[in-house]
């Protein structure tokens, strides 16, 4: 195997791994579960959670941070 061929293979593998690194994990998870989003609904849903580390919990917190004061 020549150096150029090896370089091309490594380049392809790195490009495949980097695809989607900034893509949203679960788009629309709040809208699917809660319907029309309001700060009150989101706060109530977050207060009722037992596991605070799920994607859903993080999405709720993100909504509160960006949309509610």
CHARMM-style PDB file with segment names, atoms N, HN, CA, C and O in Angstrom:
ATOM      1  N   UNK     1       0.842  -1.176   0.000  1.00  0.00      PROA
ATOM      2  CA  UNK     1       0.000   0.000   0.000  1.00  0.00      PROA
ATOM      3  C   UNK     1       0.886   1.238   0.000  1.00  0.00      PROA
ATOM      4  O   UNK     1       1.841   1.342   0.769  1.00  0.00      PROA
ATOM      5  N   UNK     2       0.550   2.158  -0.869  1.00  0.00      PROA
ATOM      6  HN  UNK     2      -0.226   2.073  -1.494  1.00  0.00      PROA
ATOM      7  CA  UNK     2       1.346   3.369  -0.964  1.00  0.00      PROA
ATOM      8  C   UNK     2       0.858   4.390   0.059  1.00  0.00      PROA
ATOM      9  O   UNK     2      -0.243   4.288   0.599  1.00  0.00      PROA
ATOM     10  N   UNK     3       1.704   5.358   0.301  1.00  0.00      PROA
ATOM     11  HN  UNK     3       2.599   5.440  -0.138  1.00  0.00      PROA
ATOM     12  CA  UNK     3       1.400   6.386   1.292  1.00  0.00      PROA
ATOM     13  C   UNK     3       0.154   7.186   0.901  1.00  0.00      PROA
ATOM     14  O   UNK     3      -0.655   7.525   1.764  1.00  0.00      PROA
ATOM     15  N   UNK     4      -0.005   7.486  -0.374  1.00  0.00      PROA
ATOM     16  HN  UNK     4       0.653   7.210  -1.075  1.00  0.00      PROA
ATOM     17  CA  UNK     4      -1.173   8.245  -0.836  1.00  0.00      PROA
ATOM     18  C   UNK     4      -2.467   7.465  -0.634  1.00  0.00      PROA
ATOM     19  O   UNK     4      -3.480   8.036  -0.232  1.00  0.00      PROA
ATOM     20  N   UNK     5      -2.436   6.171  -0.909  1.00  0.00      PROA
ATOM     21  HN  UNK     5      -1.613   5.707  -1.235  1.00  0.00      PROA
ATOM     22  CA  UNK     5      -3.621   5.335  -0.728  1.00  0.00      PROA
ATOM     23  C   UNK     5      -4.019   5.267   0.745  1.00  0.00      PROA
ATOM     24  O   UNK     5      -5.197   5.368   1.086  1.00  0.00      PROA
ATOM     25  N   UNK     6      -3.035   5.097   1.599  1.00  0.00      PROA
ATOM     26  HN  UNK     6      -2.078   5.015   1.321  1.00  0.00      PROA
ATOM     27  CA  UNK     6      -3.296   5.043   3.027  1.00  0.00      PROA
ATOM     28  C   UNK     6      -3.869   6.370   3.523  1.00  0.00      PROA
ATOM     29  O   UNK     6      -4.791   6.385   4.339  1.00  0.00      PROA
ATOM     30  N   UNK     7      -3.335   7.456   3.042  1.00  0.00      PROA
ATOM     31  HN  UNK     7      -2.586   7.444   2.379  1.00  0.00      PROA
ATOM     32  CA  UNK     7      -3.807   8.789   3.413  1.00  0.00      PROA
ATOM     33  C   UNK     7      -5.270   8.971   2.993  1.00  0.00      PROA
ATOM     34  O   UNK     7      -6.064   9.540   3.741  1.00  0.00      PROA
ATOM     35  N   UNK     8      -5.621   8.493   1.807  1.00  0.00      PROA
ATOM     36  HN  UNK     8      -4.975   8.031   1.199  1.00  0.00      PROA
ATOM     37  CA  UNK     8      -7.002   8.603   1.309  1.00  0.00      PROA
ATOM     38  C   UNK     8      -7.962   7.780   2.182  1.00  0.00      PROA
ATOM     39  O   UNK     8      -9.059   8.234   2.508  1.00  0.00      PROA
ATOM     40  N   UNK     9      -7.544   6.588   2.549  1.00  0.00      PROA
ATOM     41  HN  UNK     9      -6.653   6.219   2.285  1.00  0.00      PROA
ATOM     42  CA  UNK     9      -8.385   5.721   3.381  1.00  0.00      PROA
ATOM     43  C   UNK     9      -8.629   6.361   4.752  1.00  0.00      PROA
ATOM     44  O   UNK     9      -9.760   6.387   5.239  1.00  0.00      PROA
ATOM     45  N   UNK    10      -7.577   6.868   5.359  1.00  0.00      PROA
ATOM     46  HN  UNK    10      -6.658   6.847   4.963  1.00  0.00      PROA
ATOM     47  CA  UNK    10      -7.709   7.512   6.662  1.00  0.00      PROA
ATOM     48  C   UNK    10      -8.607   8.737   6.568  1.00  0.00      PROA
ATOM     49  O   UNK    10      -9.416   8.988   7.461  1.00  0.00      PROA
ATOM     50  N   UNK    11      -8.467   9.491   5.497  1.00  0.00      PROA
ATOM     51  HN  UNK    11      -7.810   9.287   4.772  1.00  0.00      PROA
ATOM     52  CA  UNK    11      -9.288  10.687   5.285  1.00  0.00      PROA
ATOM     53  C   UNK    11     -10.772  10.325   5.178  1.00  0.00      PROA
ATOM     54  O   UNK    11     -11.619  11.006   5.756  1.00  0.00      PROA
ATOM     55  N   UNK    12     -11.088   9.257   4.442  1.00  0.00      PROA
ATOM     56  HN  UNK    12     -10.400   8.703   3.973  1.00  0.00      PROA
ATOM     57  CA  UNK    12     -12.468   8.803   4.293  1.00  0.00      PROA
ATOM     58  C   UNK    12     -13.061   8.361   5.635  1.00  0.00      PROA
ATOM     59  O   UNK    12     -14.206   8.687   5.947  1.00  0.00      PROA
ATOM     60  N   UNK    13     -12.292   7.630   6.414  1.00  0.00      PROA
ATOM     61  HN  UNK    13     -11.362   7.365   6.161  1.00  0.00      PROA
ATOM     62  CA  UNK    13     -12.764   7.158   7.713  1.00  0.00      PROA
ATOM     63  C   UNK    13     -13.038   8.336   8.645  1.00  0.00      PROA
ATOM     64  O   UNK    13     -14.051   8.347   9.345  1.00  0.00      PROA
ATOM     65  N   UNK    14     -12.165   9.304   8.661  1.00  0.00      PROA
ATOM     66  HN  UNK    14     -11.342   9.295   8.093  1.00  0.00      PROA
ATOM     67  CA  UNK    14     -12.362  10.472   9.515  1.00  0.00      PROA
ATOM     68  C   UNK    14     -13.589  11.280   9.096  1.00  0.00      PROA
ATOM     69  O   UNK    14     -14.297  11.817   9.948  1.00  0.00      PROA
ATOM     70  N   UNK    15     -13.842  11.370   7.803  1.00  0.00      PROA
ATOM     71  HN  UNK    15     -13.267  10.935   7.111  1.00  0.00      PROA
ATOM     72  CA  UNK    15     -15.022  12.095   7.330  1.00  0.00      PROA
ATOM     73  C   UNK    15     -16.305  11.370   7.726  1.00  0.00      PROA
ATOM     74  O   UNK    15     -17.290  12.018   8.080  1.00  0.00      PROA
ATOM     75  N   UNK    16     -16.310  10.047   7.671  1.00  0.00      PROA
ATOM     76  HN  UNK    16     -15.510   9.521   7.383  1.00  0.00      PROA
ATOM     77  CA  UNK    16     -17.486   9.265   8.051  1.00  0.00      PROA
ATOM     78  C   UNK    16     -17.798   9.419   9.538  1.00  0.00      PROA
ATOM     79  O   UNK    16     -18.963   9.517   9.924  1.00  0.00      PROA
ATOM     80  N   UNK    17     -16.761   9.441  10.367  1.00  0.00      PROA
ATOM     81  HN  UNK    17     -15.815   9.362  10.054  1.00  0.00      PROA
ATOM     82  CA  UNK    17     -16.950   9.569  11.808  1.00  0.00      PROA
ATOM     83  C   UNK    17     -17.446  10.954  12.193  1.00  0.00      PROA
ATOM     84  O   UNK    17     -18.215  11.095  13.144  1.00  0.00      PROA
ATOM     85  N   UNK    18     -17.018  11.971  11.470  1.00  0.00      PROA
ATOM     86  HN  UNK    18     -16.393  11.857  10.697  1.00  0.00      PROA
ATOM     87  CA  UNK    18     -17.383  13.329  11.838  1.00  0.00      PROA
ATOM     88  C   UNK    18     -18.766  13.732  11.326  1.00  0.00      PROA
ATOM     89  O   UNK    18     -19.273  14.792  11.693  1.00  0.00      PROA
ATOM     90  N   UNK    19     -19.378  12.903  10.485  1.00  0.00      PROA
ATOM     91  HN  UNK    19     -18.966  12.043  10.187  1.00  0.00      PROA
ATOM     92  CA  UNK    19     -20.715  13.223   9.995  1.00  0.00      PROA
ATOM     93  C   UNK    19     -21.700  13.178  11.145  1.00  0.00      PROA
ATOM     94  O   UNK    19     -21.718  12.226  11.926  1.00  0.00      PROA
ATOM     95  N   UNK    20     -22.516  14.210  11.242  1.00  0.00      PROA
ATOM     96  HN  UNK    20     -22.501  14.982  10.607  1.00  0.00      PROA
ATOM     97  CA  UNK    20     -23.583  14.203  12.212  1.00  0.00      PROA
ATOM     98  C   UNK    20     -23.171  14.467  13.640  1.00  0.00      PROA
ATOM     99  O   UNK    20     -23.963  14.228  14.552  1.00  0.00      PROA
ATOM    100  N   UNK    21     -21.977  14.945  13.870  1.00  0.00      PROA
ATOM    101  HN  UNK    21     -21.334  15.139  13.129  1.00  0.00      PROA
ATOM    102  CA  UNK    21     -21.546  15.180  15.242  1.00  0.00      PROA
ATOM    103  C   UNK    21     -22.339  16.321  15.876  1.00  0.00      PROA
ATOM    104  O   UNK    21     -22.540  16.333  17.090  1.00  0.00      PROA
ATOM    105  N   UNK    22     -22.786  17.270  15.073  1.00  0.00      PROA
ATOM    106  HN  UNK    22     -22.622  17.261  14.086  1.00  0.00      PROA
ATOM    107  CA  UNK    22     -23.574  18.387  15.589  1.00  0.00      PROA
ATOM    108  C   UNK    22     -25.052  18.276  15.248  1.00  0.00      PROA
ATOM    109  O   UNK    22     -25.807  19.224  15.461  1.00  0.00      PROA
ATOM    110  N   UNK    23     -25.467  17.149  14.730  1.00  0.00      PROA
ATOM    111  HN  UNK    23     -24.853  16.379  14.557  1.00  0.00      PROA
ATOM    112  CA  UNK    23     -26.875  16.958  14.403  1.00  0.00      PROA
ATOM    113  C   UNK    23     -27.685  16.786  15.685  1.00  0.00      PROA
ATOM    114  O   UNK    23     -27.179  16.241  16.666  1.00  0.00      PROA
ATOM    115  N   UNK    24     -28.921  17.238  15.687  1.00  0.00      PROA
ATOM    116  HN  UNK    24     -29.333  17.680  14.890  1.00  0.00      PROA
ATOM    117  CA  UNK    24     -29.750  17.034  16.875  1.00  0.00      PROA
ATOM    118  C   UNK    24     -30.006  15.551  17.116  1.00  0.00      PROA
ATOM    119  O   UNK    24     -30.156  14.774  16.173  1.00  0.00      PROA
ATOM    120  N   UNK    25     -30.052  15.173  18.380  1.00  0.00      PROA
ATOM    121  HN  UNK    25     -29.930  15.804  19.146  1.00  0.00      PROA
ATOM    122  CA  UNK    25     -30.183  13.760  18.727  1.00  0.00      PROA
ATOM    123  C   UNK    25     -31.620  13.287  18.540  1.00  0.00      PROA
ATOM    124  O   UNK    25     -31.858  12.285  17.866  1.00  0.00      PROA
ATOM    125  N   UNK    26     -32.566  13.987  19.121  1.00  0.00      PROA
ATOM    126  HN  UNK    26     -32.373  14.801  19.669  1.00  0.00      PROA
ATOM    127  CA  UNK    26     -33.969  13.604  19.016  1.00  0.00      PROA
ATOM    128  C   UNK    26     -34.788  14.839  18.675  1.00  0.00      PROA
ATOM    129  O   UNK    26     -35.393  15.432  19.568  1.00  0.00      PROA
ATOM    130  N   UNK    27     -34.825  15.241  17.422  1.00  0.00      PROA
ATOM    131  HN  UNK    27     -34.333  14.759  16.697  1.00  0.00      PROA
ATOM    132  CA  UNK    27     -35.568  16.445  17.064  1.00  0.00      PROA
ATOM    133  C   UNK    27     -37.062  16.269  17.266  1.00  0.00      PROA
ATOM    134  O   UNK    27     -37.625  15.233  16.911  1.00  0.00      PROA
ATOM    135  N   UNK    28     -37.700  17.272  17.830  1.00  0.00      PROA
ATOM    136  HN  UNK    28     -37.243  18.114  18.118  1.00  0.00      PROA
ATOM    137  CA  UNK    28     -39.142  17.263  18.008  1.00  0.00      PROA
ATOM    138  C   UNK    28     -39.637  16.455  19.189  1.00  0.00      PROA
ATOM    139  O   UNK    28     -40.831  16.165  19.266  1.00  0.00      PROA
ATOM    140  N   UNK    29     -38.759  16.077  20.118  1.00  0.00      PROA
ATOM    141  HN  UNK    29     -37.789  16.312  20.055  1.00  0.00      PROA
ATOM    142  CA  UNK    29     -39.159  15.227  21.231  1.00  0.00      PROA
ATOM    143  C   UNK    29     -40.157  15.937  22.144  1.00  0.00      PROA
ATOM    144  O   UNK    29     -41.077  15.302  22.661  1.00  0.00      PROA
ATOM    145  N   UNK    30     -39.991  17.229  22.347  1.00  0.00      PROA
ATOM    146  HN  UNK    30     -39.244  17.745  21.928  1.00  0.00      PROA
ATOM    147  CA  UNK    30     -40.913  17.963  23.221  1.00  0.00      PROA
ATOM    148  C   UNK    30     -42.269  18.135  22.565  1.00  0.00      PROA
ATOM    149  O   UNK    30     -43.305  17.929  23.197  1.00  0.00      PROA
ATOM    150  N   UNK    31     -42.259  18.508  21.311  1.00  0.00      PROA
ATOM    151  HN  UNK    31     -41.418  18.675  20.797  1.00  0.00      PROA
ATOM    152  CA  UNK    31     -43.514  18.732  20.585  1.00  0.00      PROA
ATOM    153  C   UNK    31     -44.320  17.439  20.505  1.00  0.00      PROA
ATOM    154  O   UNK    31     -45.547  17.467  20.607  1.00  0.00      PROA
ATOM    155  N   UNK    32     -43.647  16.316  20.324  1.00  0.00      PROA
ATOM    156  HN  UNK    32     -42.650  16.293  20.241  1.00  0.00      PROA
ATOM    157  CA  UNK    32     -44.338  15.024  20.243  1.00  0.00      PROA
ATOM    158  C   UNK    32     -44.996  14.652  21.569  1.00  0.00      PROA
ATOM    159  O   UNK    32     -46.108  14.126  21.589  1.00  0.00      PROA
ATOM    160  N   UNK    33     -44.310  14.925  22.670  1.00  0.00      PROA
ATOM    161  HN  UNK    33     -43.406  15.353  22.654  1.00  0.00      PROA
ATOM    162  CA  UNK    33     -44.819  14.490  23.973  1.00  0.00      PROA
ATOM    163  C   UNK    33     -45.784  15.487  24.602  1.00  0.00      PROA
ATOM    164  O   UNK    33     -46.755  15.087  25.244  1.00  0.00      PROA
ATOM    165  N   UNK    34     -45.524  16.788  24.422  1.00  0.00      PROA
ATOM    166  HN  UNK    34     -44.735  17.113  23.900  1.00  0.00      PROA
ATOM    167  CA  UNK    34     -46.319  17.800  25.123  1.00  0.00      PROA
ATOM    168  C   UNK    34     -47.323  18.522  24.239  1.00  0.00      PROA
ATOM    169  O   UNK    34     -48.250  19.151  24.750  1.00  0.00      PROA
ATOM    170  N   UNK    35     -47.161  18.447  22.940  1.00  0.00      PROA
ATOM    171  HN  UNK    35     -46.408  17.936  22.525  1.00  0.00      PROA
ATOM    172  CA  UNK    35     -48.050  19.184  22.040  1.00  0.00      PROA
ATOM    173  C   UNK    35     -47.644  20.650  21.988  1.00  0.00      PROA
ATOM    174  O   UNK    35     -46.487  20.968  21.712  1.00  0.00      PROA
ATOM    175  N   UNK    36     -48.594  21.543  22.252  1.00  0.00      PROA
ATOM    176  HN  UNK    36     -49.534  21.285  22.476  1.00  0.00      PROA
ATOM    177  CA  UNK    36     -48.297  22.972  22.234  1.00  0.00      PROA
ATOM    178  C   UNK    36     -47.419  23.317  23.441  1.00  0.00      PROA
ATOM    179  O   UNK    36     -47.809  23.062  24.581  1.00  0.00      PROA
ATOM    180  N   UNK    37     -46.251  23.889  23.201  1.00  0.00      PROA
ATOM    181  HN  UNK    37     -45.935  24.097  22.275  1.00  0.00      PROA
ATOM    182  CA  UNK    37     -45.290  24.134  24.266  1.00  0.00      PROA
ATOM    183  C   UNK    37     -45.526  25.476  24.948  1.00  0.00      PROA
ATOM    184  O   UNK    37     -45.631  26.516  24.297  1.00  0.00      PROA
ATOM    185  N   UNK    38     -45.604  25.428  26.251  1.00  0.00      PROA
ATOM    186  HN  UNK    38     -45.518  24.584  26.780  1.00  0.00      PROA
ATOM    187  CA  UNK    38     -45.639  26.641  27.065  1.00  0.00      PROA
ATOM    188  C   UNK    38     -44.671  26.439  28.216  1.00  0.00      PROA
ATOM    189  O   UNK    38     -44.310  25.308  28.543  1.00  0.00      PROA
ATOM    190  N   UNK    39     -44.256  27.527  28.822  1.00  0.00      PROA
ATOM    191  HN  UNK    39     -44.549  28.445  28.556  1.00  0.00      PROA
ATOM    192  CA  UNK    39     -43.311  27.430  29.937  1.00  0.00      PROA
ATOM    193  C   UNK    39     -43.916  26.636  31.101  1.00  0.00      PROA
ATOM    194  O   UNK    39     -43.216  25.871  31.764  1.00  0.00      PROA
ATOM    195  N   UNK    40     -45.200  26.818  31.342  1.00  0.00      PROA
ATOM    196  HN  UNK    40     -45.769  27.440  30.804  1.00  0.00      PROA
ATOM    197  CA  UNK    40     -45.861  26.118  32.440  1.00  0.00      PROA
ATOM    198  C   UNK    40     -45.886  24.605  32.203  1.00  0.00      PROA
ATOM    199  O   UNK    40     -45.606  23.827  33.114  1.00  0.00      PROA
ATOM    200  N   UNK    41     -46.220  24.196  30.984  1.00  0.00      PROA
ATOM    201  HN  UNK    41     -46.447  24.829  30.244  1.00  0.00      PROA
ATOM    202  CA  UNK    41     -46.242  22.761  30.658  1.00  0.00      PROA
ATOM    203  C   UNK    41     -44.854  22.153  30.794  1.00  0.00      PROA
ATOM    204  O   UNK    41     -44.697  21.050  31.319  1.00  0.00      PROA
ATOM    205  N   UNK    42     -43.860  22.873  30.322  1.00  0.00      PROA
ATOM    206  HN  UNK    42     -43.988  23.769  29.896  1.00  0.00      PROA
ATOM    207  CA  UNK    42     -42.490  22.351  30.356  1.00  0.00      PROA
ATOM    208  C   UNK    42     -41.999  22.244  31.792  1.00  0.00      PROA
ATOM    209  O   UNK    42     -41.368  21.252  32.156  1.00  0.00      PROA
ATOM    210  N   UNK    43     -42.278  23.254  32.615  1.00  0.00      PROA
ATOM    211  HN  UNK    43     -42.790  24.060  32.320  1.00  0.00      PROA
ATOM    212  CA  UNK    43     -41.877  23.197  34.026  1.00  0.00      PROA
ATOM    213  C   UNK    43     -42.545  22.032  34.747  1.00  0.00      PROA
ATOM    214  O   UNK    43     -41.903  21.328  35.527  1.00  0.00      PROA
ATOM    215  N   UNK    44     -43.829  21.832  34.487  1.00  0.00      PROA
ATOM    216  HN  UNK    44     -44.350  22.404  33.853  1.00  0.00      PROA
ATOM    217  CA  UNK    44     -44.563  20.744  35.128  1.00  0.00      PROA
ATOM    218  C   UNK    44     -44.007  19.386  34.699  1.00  0.00      PROA
ATOM    219  O   UNK    44     -43.863  18.485  35.525  1.00  0.00      PROA
ATOM    220  N   UNK    45     -43.695  19.240  33.418  1.00  0.00      PROA
ATOM    221  HN  UNK    45     -43.812  19.972  32.747  1.00  0.00      PROA
ATOM    222  CA  UNK    45     -43.144  17.977  32.920  1.00  0.00      PROA
ATOM    223  C   UNK    45     -41.775  17.710  33.524  1.00  0.00      PROA
ATOM    224  O   UNK    45     -41.456  16.570  33.864  1.00  0.00      PROA
ATOM    225  N   UNK    46     -40.966  18.754  33.661  1.00  0.00      PROA
ATOM    226  HN  UNK    46     -41.225  19.679  33.385  1.00  0.00      PROA
ATOM    227  CA  UNK    46     -39.625  18.591  34.222  1.00  0.00      PROA
ATOM    228  C   UNK    46     -39.687  18.244  35.703  1.00  0.00      PROA
ATOM    229  O   UNK    46     -38.881  17.452  36.191  1.00  0.00      PROA
ATOM    230  N   UNK    47     -40.649  18.836  36.424  1.00  0.00      PROA
ATOM    231  HN  UNK    47     -41.304  19.478  36.027  1.00  0.00      PROA
ATOM    232  CA  UNK    47     -40.780  18.562  37.855  1.00  0.00      PROA
ATOM    233  C   UNK    47     -41.220  17.121  38.109  1.00  0.00      PROA
ATOM    234  O   UNK    47     -40.906  16.557  39.158  1.00  0.00      PROA
ATOM    235  N   UNK    48     -41.932  16.529  37.176  1.00  0.00      PROA
ATOM    236  HN  UNK    48     -42.187  16.987  36.324  1.00  0.00      PROA
ATOM    237  CA  UNK    48     -42.432  15.171  37.360  1.00  0.00      PROA
ATOM    238  C   UNK    48     -41.467  14.075  36.965  1.00  0.00      PROA
ATOM    239  O   UNK    48     -41.801  12.895  37.070  1.00  0.00      PROA
ATOM    240  N   UNK    49     -40.293  14.430  36.520  1.00  0.00      PROA
ATOM    241  HN  UNK    49     -40.021  15.389  36.435  1.00  0.00      PROA
ATOM    242  CA  UNK    49     -39.327  13.419  36.070  1.00  0.00      PROA
ATOM    243  C   UNK    49     -38.541  12.831  37.240  1.00  0.00      PROA
ATOM    244  O   UNK    49     -38.204  13.529  38.196  1.00  0.00      PROA
ATOM    245  N   UNK    50     -38.258  11.539  37.143  1.00  0.00      PROA
ATOM    246  HN  UNK    50     -38.532  10.972  36.366  1.00  0.00      PROA
ATOM    247  CA  UNK    50     -37.397  10.895  38.137  1.00  0.00      PROA
ATOM    248  C   UNK    50     -35.952  10.883  37.654  1.00  0.00      PROA
ATOM    249  O   UNK    50     -35.029  11.146  38.425  1.00  0.00      PROA
ATOM    250  N   UNK    51     -35.764  10.578  36.383  1.00  0.00      PROA
ATOM    251  HN  UNK    51     -36.514  10.364  35.756  1.00  0.00      PROA
ATOM    252  CA  UNK    51     -34.418  10.523  35.808  1.00  0.00      PROA
ATOM    253  C   UNK    51     -34.137  11.831  35.090  1.00  0.00      PROA
ATOM    254  O   UNK    51     -34.718  12.106  34.040  1.00  0.00      PROA
ATOM    255  N   UNK    52     -33.256  12.629  35.647  1.00  0.00      PROA
ATOM    256  HN  UNK    52     -32.784  12.405  36.499  1.00  0.00      PROA
ATOM    257  CA  UNK    52     -32.978  13.961  35.106  1.00  0.00      PROA
ATOM    258  C   UNK    52     -31.905  13.945  34.005  1.00  0.00      PROA
ATOM    259  O   UNK    52     -31.569  15.003  33.474  1.00  0.00      PROA
ATOM    260  N   UNK    53     -31.373  12.797  33.660  1.00  0.00      PROA
ATOM    261  HN  UNK    53     -31.646  11.938  34.092  1.00  0.00      PROA
ATOM    262  CA  UNK    53     -30.291  12.731  32.692  1.00  0.00      PROA
ATOM    263  C   UNK    53     -30.691  12.277  31.302  1.00  0.00      PROA
ATOM    264  O   UNK    53     -29.828  12.072  30.448  1.00  0.00      PROA
ATOM    265  N   UNK    54     -31.975  12.116  31.059  1.00  0.00      PROA
ATOM    266  HN  UNK    54     -32.677  12.282  31.752  1.00  0.00      PROA
ATOM    267  CA  UNK    54     -32.421  11.616  29.761  1.00  0.00      PROA
ATOM    268  C   UNK    54     -32.399  12.731  28.718  1.00  0.00      PROA
ATOM    269  O   UNK    54     -32.266  13.909  29.047  1.00  0.00      PROA
ATOM    270  N   UNK    55     -32.532  12.334  27.465  1.00  0.00      PROA
ATOM    271  HN  UNK    55     -32.640  11.377  27.197  1.00  0.00      PROA
ATOM    272  CA  UNK    55     -32.599  13.321  26.383  1.00  0.00      PROA
ATOM    273  C   UNK    55     -33.813  14.221  26.573  1.00  0.00      PROA
ATOM    274  O   UNK    55     -33.760  15.419  26.294  1.00  0.00      PROA
ATOM    275  N   UNK    56     -34.894  13.642  27.043  1.00  0.00      PROA
ATOM    276  HN  UNK    56     -34.937  12.669  27.269  1.00  0.00      PROA
ATOM    277  CA  UNK    56     -36.130  14.389  27.263  1.00  0.00      PROA
ATOM    278  C   UNK    56     -35.925  15.454  28.344  1.00  0.00      PROA
ATOM    279  O   UNK    56     -36.342  16.599  28.172  1.00  0.00      PROA
ATOM    280  N   UNK    57     -35.290  15.084  29.443  1.00  0.00      PROA
ATOM    281  HN  UNK    57     -34.951  14.154  29.582  1.00  0.00      PROA
ATOM    282  CA  UNK    57     -35.040  16.036  30.528  1.00  0.00      PROA
ATOM    283  C   UNK    57     -34.116  17.161  30.067  1.00  0.00      PROA
ATOM    284  O   UNK    57     -34.316  18.325  30.416  1.00  0.00      PROA
ATOM    285  N   UNK    58     -33.127  16.808  29.300  1.00  0.00      PROA
ATOM    286  HN  UNK    58     -32.964  15.863  29.017  1.00  0.00      PROA
ATOM    287  CA  UNK    58     -32.203  17.826  28.801  1.00  0.00      PROA
ATOM    288  C   UNK    58     -32.883  18.757  27.815  1.00  0.00      PROA
ATOM    289  O   UNK    58     -32.597  19.955  27.788  1.00  0.00      PROA
ATOM    290  N   UNK    59     -33.780  18.215  27.005  1.00  0.00      PROA
ATOM    291  HN  UNK    59     -34.012  17.243  27.026  1.00  0.00      PROA
ATOM    292  CA  UNK    59     -34.530  19.044  26.067  1.00  0.00      PROA
ATOM    293  C   UNK    59     -35.461  19.994  26.819  1.00  0.00      PROA
ATOM    294  O   UNK    59     -35.611  21.152  26.427  1.00  0.00      PROA
ATOM    295  N   UNK    60     -36.082  19.516  27.890  1.00  0.00      PROA
ATOM    296  HN  UNK    60     -35.959  18.576  28.209  1.00  0.00      PROA
ATOM    297  CA  UNK    60     -36.929  20.375  28.711  1.00  0.00      PROA
ATOM    298  C   UNK    60     -36.127  21.524  29.305  1.00  0.00      PROA
ATOM    299  O   UNK    60     -36.561  22.675  29.268  1.00  0.00      PROA
ATOM    300  N   UNK    61     -34.963  21.213  29.848  1.00  0.00      PROA
ATOM    301  HN  UNK    61     -34.610  20.278  29.878  1.00  0.00      PROA
ATOM    302  CA  UNK    61     -34.115  22.254  30.444  1.00  0.00      PROA
ATOM    303  C   UNK    61     -33.640  23.245  29.388  1.00  0.00      PROA
ATOM    304  O   UNK    61     -33.581  24.448  29.642  1.00  0.00      PROA
ATOM    305  N   UNK    62     -33.304  22.744  28.214  1.00  0.00      PROA
ATOM    306  HN  UNK    62     -33.352  21.767  28.007  1.00  0.00      PROA
ATOM    307  CA  UNK    62     -32.861  23.616  27.134  1.00  0.00      PROA
ATOM    308  C   UNK    62     -33.982  24.568  26.720  1.00  0.00      PROA
ATOM    309  O   UNK    62     -33.735  25.743  26.450  1.00  0.00      PROA
ATOM    310  N   UNK    63     -35.220  24.055  26.672  1.00  0.00      PROA
ATOM    311  HN  UNK    63     -35.421  23.101  26.892  1.00  0.00      PROA
ATOM    312  CA  UNK    63     -36.371  24.898  26.331  1.00  0.00      PROA
ATOM    313  C   UNK    63     -36.542  25.998  27.376  1.00  0.00      PROA
ATOM    314  O   UNK    63     -36.759  27.161  27.036  1.00  0.00      PROA
ATOM    315  N   UNK    64     -36.444  25.618  28.648  1.00  0.00      PROA
ATOM    316  HN  UNK    64     -36.268  24.673  28.924  1.00  0.00      PROA
ATOM    317  CA  UNK    64     -36.572  26.601  29.727  1.00  0.00      PROA
ATOM    318  C   UNK    64     -35.484  27.669  29.652  1.00  0.00      PROA
ATOM    319  O   UNK    64     -35.748  28.853  29.865  1.00  0.00      PROA
ATOM    320  N   UNK    65     -34.274  27.246  29.349  1.00  0.00      PROA
ATOM    321  HN  UNK    65     -34.060  26.285  29.176  1.00  0.00      PROA
ATOM    322  CA  UNK    65     -33.163  28.190  29.282  1.00  0.00      PROA
ATOM    323  C   UNK    65     -33.339  29.202  28.154  1.00  0.00      PROA
ATOM    324  O   UNK    65     -33.029  30.381  28.325  1.00  0.00      PROA
ATOM    325  N   UNK    66     -33.832  28.752  27.009  1.00  0.00      PROA
ATOM    326  HN  UNK    66     -34.084  27.794  26.871  1.00  0.00      PROA
ATOM    327  CA  UNK    66     -33.890  29.620  25.848  1.00  0.00      PROA
ATOM    328  C   UNK    66     -35.203  30.381  25.700  1.00  0.00      PROA
ATOM    329  O   UNK    66     -35.221  31.456  25.100  1.00  0.00      PROA
ATOM    330  N   UNK    67     -36.303  29.847  26.233  1.00  0.00      PROA
ATOM    331  HN  UNK    67     -36.288  28.974  26.720  1.00  0.00      PROA
ATOM    332  CA  UNK    67     -37.600  30.455  25.939  1.00  0.00      PROA
ATOM    333  C   UNK    67     -38.321  31.038  27.147  1.00  0.00      PROA
ATOM    334  O   UNK    67     -39.247  31.831  26.981  1.00  0.00      PROA
ATOM    335  N   UNK    68     -37.926  30.672  28.333  1.00  0.00      PROA
ATOM    336  HN  UNK    68     -37.173  30.027  28.468  1.00  0.00      PROA
ATOM    337  CA  UNK    68     -38.661  31.122  29.530  1.00  0.00      PROA
ATOM    338  C   UNK    68     -37.724  31.954  30.416  1.00  0.00      PROA
ATOM    339  O   UNK    68     -36.528  31.685  30.526  1.00  0.00      PROA
ATOM    340  N   UNK    69     -38.311  32.953  31.027  1.00  0.00      PROA
ATOM    341  HN  UNK    69     -39.283  33.171  30.938  1.00  0.00      PROA
ATOM    342  CA  UNK    69     -37.494  33.802  31.910  1.00  0.00      PROA
ATOM    343  C   UNK    69     -37.888  33.635  33.337  1.00  0.00      PROA
ATOM    344  OT1 UNK    69     -37.307  34.272  34.216  1.00  0.00      PROA
TER     345      UNK     69
END
